[in-house]
Amino acid sequence: MAALKLAGVLATALMIVSQAAQPQTAYPTRPLRIVVPSAAGGAGDTVARVIAQPLSERIGQPVLVDARPGAGGIVGTEVVAKSAADGHTLLLSLPSMTINHSVYKTLPYDVLRDFAAITQATSQPNMFVVHPSVPAKSVKELIALAKARPGELAFASSGTGTSSHLTVELFLLMSGTRMLHVPYKGPTPGVIDLVAGRIALAAPSTIATIAHVRAGRLRAIGVSTLKRVTALPEIPTVSEAGVPGYESVSWYGLSTPTGTPKDVIARLYKETAAILRTSEMKDRFARDGTEVVATSPDEFAAYIRSEVTKWAKVVKSADIKPE
């Protein structure tokens, strides 16, 4: 009897070892989707598409870009939060996901609980741009104009709680000025109205505006980071041009639903980081005033937590409410 029991135990152990030796389920098994929670044609859409093609080549499956704008990024972010945690649906993460955590009392997801970080792909300044008809050619002149016409100058944003919104709100707090906020559904519609002269200014990412600045359709008066942009070295930082210490960084990254297997996240990070670190990709982004970051999943997760804390203070100080 003891011999039979021992034989049974050995058979079970051999079966477990045999199963462990078998190759795991292949990944990916179908096309991937990168959900962009902002309008097609905007900066986020551009970043996703630049990454999608080489990622497709590396993993052997199509990588589709799916723009889902609305509610300041909430619509697209919710789509990913409620998707299967299998690594086939990714979120193009952006600052609004950390800002909305404080703007809205209730959300259909929790940014700190429902997403697993893959990598922060890029970092770039937002650029303060005005229509050429606006009589302000510098940050100091813009502040003087805003103080002379409190609440009259209108600024566009990608929506309440987005990076382009909070970038200006932080500027208003630090400069002691007031302006009228006009939220749009994504960066593209606001930039279109700005170029057309229907709105005075905006502070979207450099990707969304650099071509218009170079063509003379918009006037850049400052960038939101503490360092000037290599692609536009003549544009001063807001900090050096009139609001000392001012800083707001825009960024994009990739996340996936919590529960996605760690080996899948590791694979996605490995492939994406390899793409981003090529000299070709670095040069491609540098032309738009963007820096490649390619942080690890743990580093990106820590950065997201720090951004939630940072913007919570601004949201409270500016008393920002959903619109």
C-alpha positions in Angstrom: 0.0 0.0 0.0 2.8 2.4 0.9 4.6 1.6 -2.4 1.4 2.4 -4.3 1.0 5.7 -2.5 4.6 6.6 -3.2 4.1 5.7 -6.8 1.1 7.9 -7.0 3.0 10.8 -5.5 5.8 10.4 -7.9 3.4 10.2 -10.8 1.7 13.5 -9.7 5.1 15.2 -9.3 6.3 14.0 -12.7 3.0 15.3 -14.2 3.5 18.8 -12.6 7.1 19.0 -13.8 6.0 17.9 -17.3 3.3 20.6 -17.4 5.7 23.2 -16.2 8.1 22.3 -18.9 5.5 22.8 -21.6 5.6 26.2 -23.4 3.2 28.8 -22.0 0.3 30.1 -24.1 1.7 32.2 -26.9 1.4 36.0 -26.6 0.0 37.8 -28.4 -2.6 35.6 -30.0 -4.5 38.3 -31.8 -4.1 42.0 -32.8 -3.3 44.5 -30.1 -5.2 47.7 -29.6 -3.8 51.0 -28.1 -6.7 53.1 -26.9 -6.0 56.8 -27.1 -8.3 58.7 -24.7 -8.2 61.9 -26.9 -9.1 63.0 -30.4 -7.6 61.5 -33.5 -4.9 63.6 -35.0 -3.8 65.0 -31.6 -0.4 64.6 -29.9 -1.5 61.4 -28.1 -2.7 59.9 -31.3 0.7 60.8 -33.0 2.7 59.1 -30.2 0.6 56.0 -30.3 0.9 55.6 -34.1 4.7 56.2 -34.0 5.0 53.3 -31.6 2.4 51.0 -33.1 4.1 50.2 -36.4 7.5 49.0 -35.1 5.8 47.3 -32.1 3.7 45.3 -34.6 6.8 44.2 -36.4 8.4 43.1 -33.2 5.5 41.1 -31.8 4.2 39.7 -35.1 0.6 41.0 -34.7 -1.1 44.1 -36.0 -1.2 47.0 -33.4 -4.3 49.1 -34.0 -4.7 52.7 -32.6 -8.2 53.4 -31.4 -9.0 57.0 -30.5 -11.7 57.3 -27.9 -12.0 61.0 -26.9 -14.5 62.4 -24.4 -15.0 63.6 -20.9 -11.4 64.7 -20.5 -10.0 61.3 -21.2 -12.4 59.3 -19.1 -14.2 57.6 -21.9 -11.1 56.0 -23.4 -9.6 55.2 -20.1 -12.7 53.4 -18.9 -12.7 51.3 -22.1 -9.3 49.9 -21.1 -10.1 49.5 -17.4 -13.0 47.2 -18.4 -11.1 45.2 -21.0 -9.7 41.7 -20.5 -6.4 41.7 -18.5 -4.5 39.8 -21.2 -2.2 42.4 -22.7 -4.2 42.8 -25.9 -5.7 46.1 -24.9 -3.4 48.9 -23.9 -4.0 52.5 -22.8 -2.0 55.4 -24.0 -1.6 57.0 -20.5 -1.4 60.7 -20.2 -1.5 63.3 -17.4 -5.3 63.7 -17.5 -5.6 60.2 -15.9 -3.7 61.4 -12.9 -5.5 64.8 -12.8 -9.0 63.4 -13.1 -8.4 61.4 -9.9 -8.8 64.6 -8.0 -11.2 66.5 -10.3 -14.0 64.0 -10.2 -15.6 62.7 -7.0 -16.5 59.4 -8.7 -14.9 57.7 -11.7 -15.8 54.4 -13.4 -12.2 53.2 -12.5 -9.4 53.9 -10.1 -6.2 55.0 -11.7 -4.1 53.6 -8.9 -5.9 50.3 -8.6 -7.2 49.4 -12.1 -4.1 49.8 -14.2 -0.7 48.2 -14.5 2.1 50.4 -15.8 4.2 49.3 -18.7 6.5 52.3 -19.5 6.5 56.1 -19.6 7.3 56.6 -23.3 8.0 60.3 -23.6 8.2 63.6 -21.8 7.7 67.0 -23.3 6.8 70.5 -22.3 3.5 72.1 -23.0 4.0 75.3 -25.1 2.2 78.5 -24.4 1.0 79.7 -27.8 -1.2 82.7 -28.8 -2.9 83.7 -32.0 -0.8 86.3 -33.9 -3.6 88.9 -33.3 -3.1 88.7 -29.6 -1.0 91.8 -28.5 1.4 89.7 -26.3 4.8 88.7 -27.5 6.2 87.5 -24.2 5.1 85.9 -20.9 5.3 89.2 -19.1 3.2 90.9 -21.8 0.6 88.1 -21.5 0.4 88.6 -17.8 0.0 92.4 -18.2 -2.7 91.8 -20.8 -4.5 89.3 -18.6 -4.4 91.7 -15.6 -5.7 94.6 -17.7 -8.6 92.4 -19.0 -9.3 90.0 -16.1 -11.4 87.0 -17.2 -11.7 88.1 -20.8 -8.9 86.2 -22.5 -10.1 82.7 -23.4 -7.8 79.7 -23.4 -8.4 76.4 -25.0 -7.8 73.0 -23.4 -8.3 69.4 -24.3 -11.0 69.2 -21.7 -11.4 69.9 -18.0 -8.7 68.2 -16.0 -6.4 67.6 -18.9 -2.7 68.5 -18.9 -3.3 71.5 -21.2 -6.0 72.8 -18.7 -3.9 72.3 -15.5 -0.8 73.8 -17.2 -2.6 77.1 -17.7 -4.4 76.9 -14.3 -1.0 76.5 -12.6 0.2 79.5 -14.6 -2.8 81.6 -13.5 -2.3 80.7 -9.8 1.4 81.6 -9.9 1.0 84.8 -11.9 -2.1 86.1 -10.1 -4.2 86.4 -13.3 -7.6 85.2 -14.5 -8.7 83.9 -17.9 -11.8 82.1 -19.3 -11.4 78.3 -19.7 -12.9 76.8 -22.9 -12.6 73.0 -22.8 -12.7 71.0 -26.0 -12.9 67.3 -26.7 -9.2 66.7 -27.3 -6.3 68.9 -28.4 -7.1 69.1 -32.1 -10.4 71.1 -32.0 -8.9 73.7 -29.7 -5.8 74.1 -31.8 -8.0 74.5 -34.9 -10.0 77.3 -33.3 -6.8 78.9 -32.0 -5.2 78.9 -35.5 -8.5 80.4 -36.8 -8.3 83.2 -34.3 -11.5 82.2 -32.5 -9.7 81.8 -29.2 -6.7 83.7 -27.7 -4.3 81.1 -26.4 -3.6 77.5 -25.3 -0.8 75.4 -23.8 -0.9 72.0 -25.4 2.1 69.7 -25.9 4.8 70.8 -28.3 3.8 67.9 -30.6 0.4 69.5 -31.2 1.7 73.0 -31.9 5.2 73.0 -33.2 4.3 72.8 -36.9 2.0 75.8 -36.5 4.6 77.8 -34.7 7.2 77.1 -37.4 4.7 78.1 -40.1 3.9 81.4 -38.3 0.3 80.5 -37.7 0.8 80.7 -33.9 3.2 82.6 -31.7 5.1 80.7 -29.0 5.9 82.7 -25.9 7.1 80.1 -23.5 7.5 76.4 -22.7 6.4 74.8 -19.5 9.5 72.9 -18.5 12.5 74.3 -16.6 14.7 73.7 -19.6 14.3 75.1 -23.1 13.3 72.8 -26.0 16.2 71.7 -28.2 14.0 71.9 -31.3 13.0 75.5 -30.5 15.9 77.0 -28.4 14.8 80.5 -29.0 11.6 80.0 -27.0 12.2 80.8 -23.3 10.8 78.8 -20.4 7.9 80.3 -18.6 10.0 80.2 -15.5 12.8 82.4 -16.9 10.4 84.6 -18.8 8.3 85.9 -15.9 7.0 83.2 -13.5 10.0 81.9 -11.6 9.8 78.3 -10.5 6.9 77.5 -12.9 7.0 73.9 -14.3 4.5 71.6 -15.9 5.5 68.4 -17.8 3.4 66.6 -20.3 4.0 62.9 -20.9 2.7 59.8 -22.6 3.1 56.1 -21.6 1.5 52.7 -21.9 -0.6 50.9 -19.3 -2.8 47.8 -19.3 -5.5 46.5 -17.0 -4.5 45.3 -13.6 -4.2 41.5 -13.5 -2.3 41.3 -16.8 0.3 38.6 -16.4 3.7 39.9 -15.4 5.5 38.1 -18.2 3.2 39.8 -20.7 3.9 43.3 -19.1 7.6 42.5 -19.2 7.4 41.5 -22.9 5.6 44.7 -23.7 8.1 46.8 -21.8 11.0 45.1 -23.4 9.7 45.6 -26.9 8.5 49.1 -26.5 11.7 50.3 -24.7 13.8 48.8 -27.5 11.8 50.7 -30.0 12.0 54.0 -28.1 15.7 53.8 -27.5 16.7 53.6 -31.1 18.5 56.7 -32.4 15.9 56.9 -35.2 13.1 57.1 -32.6 14.9 59.6 -30.4 15.5 61.8 -33.4 11.9 61.5 -34.6 10.6 62.7 -31.2 13.2 65.4 -30.8 12.0 67.1 -33.9 8.7 67.7 -32.0 10.4 68.9 -28.8 9.9 65.5 -27.1 12.3 63.4 -25.1 12.3 59.6 -25.0 12.0 58.2 -21.4 11.3 54.5 -21.6 11.2 53.9 -17.8 10.5 50.5 -16.3 7.0 49.4 -15.2 8.0 50.0 -11.5 9.4 53.4 -12.3 6.4 54.4 -14.3 4.0 53.3 -11.6 5.9 55.4 -9.0 5.8 58.4 -11.4 2.0 58.0 -11.8 1.5 58.0 -8.0 3.7 61.2 -7.7 1.6 62.9 -10.4 -1.6 62.1 -8.6 -0.3 63.8 -5.5 1.1 66.8 -7.4 -2.0 67.7 -9.3 -4.3 67.0 -6.4 -2.8 70.2 -4.8 -3.4 72.3 -7.9 -7.0 71.0 -8.3 -7.8 71.9 -4.7 -6.1 75.4 -4.9 -7.8 76.3 -8.2 -11.1 74.7 -7.0 -11.5 72.9 -10.4 -14.8 71.2 -10.9 -16.1 69.0 -13.7 -17.9 70.8 -16.5 
